[in-house]
């Protein structure tokens, strides 16, 4: 029996919103993960209720909280005698699979795979327990072919994957212009070309696409090749904020080890504080970790503009997650998901209160 649209979307939604987000040229989007068994800071002090916590993240700048927290030992410091081990993933489905199988306990991940992971387990697999990053997505075009937003009509524009966060955002923007595109085929008033981020710059250079709606640093790579930023997606959102990276946890691990979860969240909050207070040092730390993981750092003409377009925040921006799901429904790629209970922000809000920071809201989608 042919797959339904919602089935196809569920398969592709988890491809990481952002997710292909900020993937290095050397990184693909396969199901492989890279395990890192050592920490920058040795586990010292009192052990919490678990001897080890296994943390997953992507080697992407939108996951800089995890990159920097790992590189600088800021997460391990809060865990004391409980050892943090790290796995790097190149695709959302692989990280969700690892969480569901118990291979990792906590992960940094984009909104689409978080929605998918929650929906496909009938709300029993994960909880979103915190935010990490906002922004970092742009429409970059060939300025010789596309001089204004209205010129996008009739052009070939790349997105990372059918049903991923950027794909859904672009389809929604197209609809708001009054243009028609078949979401599955990408054919219509605009040709939506689903292209892996790691080959999008080459596709742009060859002329096979006229632009791309992509996350950083792919957007800045296109600019370095002569592209022009025609639209920053942040400009389409209230307060220019929308979720691009969340922190998720296995519900089983959260129930068994709330003290460990809170320690990771405390480390994340302190890491974000350090990132925002020391942007240059944090950028260098993130790039150093990327170089360690991939063997190649991002060049300055890509790293600097990409870093500036991302906001690091503890707020999961819950209302924007719900809006992103609505956009997917409107595009015909998803049946309305039941997201009630996807958030449990009580541990984060306890940490924020202790740190003298404002608490965050779950937009009515929290556990009851």
Beta strands, then each sheet from edge to edge (+ up, - down):
strand 1: 33-36
strand 2: 52-58
strand 3: 83-89
strand 4: 106-109
strand 5: 126-135
strand 6: 137-141
strand 7: 156-159
strand 8: 191-194
strand 9: 211-215
strand 10: 228-232
strand 11: 243-250
strand 12: 310-312
sheet 1: 1+ 3- 2- 4- 11+ 5- 12+
sheet 2: 8+ 7+ 9+ 6- 10+
end
